Amino acid sequence: MIKILIVDDEKPICDLIDLNLSAAGYHCESVQNGLDAIDKIEQGEYDLILLDIMLPGADGYDIMEYIRPLQIPVIFITAKHEVKDRVKGLKLGADDYLIKPFDIVELIARVEAVLRRYHKTEQQLSALDVIVDVEAHRVTKAGLPVELTNKEFGLLVLFMQNKNVALFRETLYEKVREGEYFADSRTLDLHVQRLRRKLGWEHSLVAVYKVGYRLEVPQ
């Protein structure tokens, strides 16, 4: 399982990120102090570090200097929004830079993008009795193959990577790729209905009022 270290001095932010990334299938640990973060990095092996800049003990830039020789991918998550701050973070070797406040779906997308770049993505996803082999483009339900269109497959992967997270219609519509999004469009709903029927997920793939859809799985 992919291991992610969250370093932020605000525990509610750590908890929010942990909750959503854990629901997406990642193993997360968090610390609120820069020196504690260095101790964690020395003791464990992490596939990705989400790093705030303004930290007690040692700031994010100092920690980045320590991480760089270890070649662990890093995403800065910070309230420091000026261009000079972003440039400094990226020049120090960060792979991405996300400014607070952020949308959790965007964070998950950036995490996935960085992990793909380092070839650390999970090639097999599972939820309920459905297993997806991403590389082979294969889906099975209770061990039996399920035939999906490319668009249905893309939506399924997105739902399974974001279990128990409400995904906005606009985000899902990008996977359908039917051109410009219109609020009254039924295209996305039709794809979701077909996906529900093929997987028997009528009660698991639920509509979220004025947002979009969520795949609900037991925690």
Secondary structure, DSSP 4 states (H G I P E B T S, - for coil): --EEEEE-S-HHHHHHHHHHHHHTT-EEEEESSHHHHHHHHHHS--SEEEE-SS-SSS-HHHHHHHHGGGT--EEEEES--SHHHHHHHHHTT-SEEEESS--HHHHHHHHHHHHHHTT---SEEEETTEEEETTTTEEEETTEE----HHHHHHHHHHHHTTT-PEEHHHHHHHHT-SS--TT--HHHHHHHHHHHHHT-TTTEEEETTTEEEE----
